[in-house]
């Protein structure tokens, strides 16, 4: 992932790295939640059906 743009040009490498880590954490958490919810809803549908 690369952060580019006028707002990130002046940030230090450390701050850019921290932003990348935060972004990656949010993306991984969102993906996990998506798959987890599909598994839970699928189990509820199968169980109730």
C-alpha positions in Angstrom: 0.0 0.0 0.0 1.2 3.4 -0.8 0.0 6.7 0.6 0.2 9.4 -1.9 -1.3 12.8 -2.3 -0.8 16.4 -1.3 -1.9 15.7 2.3 0.7 12.9 2.9 3.7 14.4 1.1 4.9 16.3 4.1 4.6 13.4 6.6 7.7 11.7 7.9 8.4 8.0 7.1 7.4 7.1 10.7 4.0 8.7 10.5 3.4 7.1 7.1 4.3 3.7 8.5 1.9 4.2 11.4 -0.9 5.2 9.0 -0.2 2.1 6.9 -0.4 -0.1 9.9 -3.6 1.4 11.1 -5.1 1.1 7.6 -4.0 -2.5 7.3 -5.5 -3.3 10.7 -8.8 -1.8 9.8 -8.8 -3.6 6.4 -8.0 -7.0 8.0 -10.6 -6.5 10.8 -13.3 -5.5 8.3 -12.5 -8.6 6.1 -12.6 -10.8 9.2 -15.9 -9.4 10.3 -17.4 -9.8 6.8 -16.5 -13.5 6.6 -17.4 -14.2 10.2 -20.9 -12.7 9.7 -21.5 -14.8 6.6 -20.5 -17.9 8.5 -22.8 -17.0 11.5 -25.8 -16.1 9.3 -25.3 -19.2 7.1 -25.2 -21.4 10.3 -28.4 -19.7 11.6 -30.2 -20.3 8.2 -29.1 -23.9 8.1 -30.0 -24.5 11.7 -33.5 -22.9 11.5 -34.3 -24.5 8.1 
